[in-house]
Amino acid sequence: MAKETANHSVEREGLFYYRKFVLALAGLPLVGKTTLGKELENRSNLTLLESDEARWEVFPEEMRGKILPALQEAFAMRVAHQRNYEKARDLLLQEKPVILTGTFSRQIYHDMIKNLSQRYSAPLKVIFLTCSDEEIKKRAQKKSADGTLSKEELLAAHYEVKNRYQIIQGVDLLEVNTEQLFNEYFSQVLNFISDLRA
């Protein structure tokens, strides 16, 4: 059953409502950032902005899902993060909470989300998702079944990022192992962001 709230938004029963904040879902490729982000968006008033989706706005459809040369990849990711920064800014100006997904593997992207939080007076929480190399191999095999990328290409992308990864520092951070049952780590996530409920 829906009800009208003081700020004129419609609340649906069973959803979690949060005040304005930035939630960054960070981690290596294949750890489950999109899966977690979509579930949070489905169960709350959070809006999901995915770097993997934004990066393909830069290139033609026929390049979607392909491994890009290093310079094109760096350009695509920078543009993706910038576009999501701008979309997040617009949501924060409307007092809405936002989820950003991405590896956030470099200092430049750490600085972007910290700046977003500070500039728009929105608390920042980071969830760093992890899982074992064995689990990554299983996920790469499963994901390769769609025919877009091979298991080897997916693993190469994972390890390329892993070799240069810098974990974000100086933020409210929760590390979550996504090899647990989904409901177990989803409960950890909900508890971590519970202080930002509306």
N, C-alpha and C positions, 0 to 999 in steps of 0.2 A: 504494500500500500504506500502511495506517495503522499508526502505532506509538504506544504509550503513553509519555508523557513524565513527568518527575519531578513535575510539578504536576497529573498525572492528566487532562490534556486530550489529546484525540486529534489527532495531526498527520497531515495528508494530504500525500502526496508532491506536490512542485511548488508548495506554498504558501509564502509568506513569513510568518515569525512575528516579531512585535514585542513588546517589553515595553511597559508602560503609558506612553502619551503621548497628547497631543491634537494632531490634525492638522486644521487649519481650511482648507477649500477656499473661497477668497474670490474675488469678482469680480462684474462686472456680469451682469445677466440675459443668457442665451443664450451664455455663453462656454464652457460645457461642464463645469460643476462636478458635476452629477449623473452625467454619463457617466464622468468620472474616478473619482468616489466609488464608483460601482457596480463598476467594474473592480477598484479597490483592495480592496473588500470581497470580491469573488469570488476574488481571488488571495491573500488573507491572512487573518489572524485579527482584522483591524480591523472594528469595527462602525460602519456608516454611519447617521448621524442627519441627515435632510434638513429644512431649514427649510421648504421648499415643501410637504412632507408634513405637518409639524406644524401649519402655519398653518391647514390645512383642518379640523383637529380642532375649531376654534373656531366654524366656520360650518356651516350645513346643507349637505347634499349638492348641492342645486340651485345653490348659489353657487360650487361647486368650479370652478376654472379661469377664473373671471370676474375682470375688473378691478374692484377695490373702490373705493369713495369713499376719499379720502385719510385721513380719521380712522379708518375701519374697517381700512384697510390698515396703518396705523401700529400699531393695537391688535393686529391679527392677527400682525404680525411680532414685536412685543414678546412676546406670549404664546408664539409658536412658539419663539423663542430661549430663553425661560424654561423651557419644557417640555423642550427639547433639553438645556439646562444640567442639569436635574434627572436626565434619563436618562443623560447623560454622567457625572455625579457618581456614579450608582449603578454604572456600569461601571468607573469608575476606582477606586472602593472595592473592587471585585473584582479589582483589578490588571490590568484589560483595557484595551487601546488603543482609541481612538475617533476617528472622522472626523466633523466637523461641516461641513455645507455651508450657505452663505448668502452674500448679498452682503457682509455685514459692512461696510456702507457708512457707519455712524455710530459715533461715539466710544463710545456706550453699549454697543454690541455688541463693540467692541474690548476694553473694560474687562471685559465678562462672560467672554470667553475667556481673558484674562490672569488674571483672578481664579480661574477654574476650574483653570488650570494651577498657579498658586501655592498655592491652598488644598489641592489634592490631590497636591502634589509630583509633578506630571506634566509632563515637558518639553513645550513648545509649539512646533510648526512650522506655518508658514502658507505655503500655495501660492496665489499671486495669479495667476489665469488671465486672459488677455487675448486679443483678436483684433481685426482691423480692422473698421471700420464696414461695409465691403463684405461681409465674411464674416457679420457680424451680420444684414444684410439677407437673405442667402441662407438662414441658419438660421431666421429669422423666417418666410420663405416656406415652408420645409419643415415647420416646426412647425405653421403655420396649417392645413396639410392635414388635421389631425385634427379640425378644425371647432370646437374649443373657443374659440379666440381668433383674430381676424383678424391678418394680417401687420401692419396699422397699429396695432392694440392692443398687440401684442408689442413693436413698435418704440417706441411711446409709453412703455411701461413701462421699456424699456431706457434711453431717453434721459432720462426723469425721474430715474432713479437716477444716471445718469452725471453729470447737472448738479450733484448734491450730494455726489458720492462723496468719501469721505476714506479714503485707503489707511492701513492699520494701520501704526503706527510702533513701533520698539523691540523687534522680535521677529525670530526666525530665519525669514527670508522668501526664497522662491524665486519669481521671476516666470517664468511659462510661457506662451508663445504657442501657443494650441491650433489654429492654422492648420497647424502642422506635421503630419506623419503621426503618428497616435496612438502607435504604438510608439516613435517618437523622443522625444516628450515624456513618455511613460510611463517610459522609461528614465531621463530626467532626474529624475523624481519619485522613482523607486526609489533612485537614487543619493543624493538629498537626504535621504531618511529612513533610509538604510542604517545609520547609527550607532545606530539604535534597535532593531536586530534583536535578538531574544532569543537 
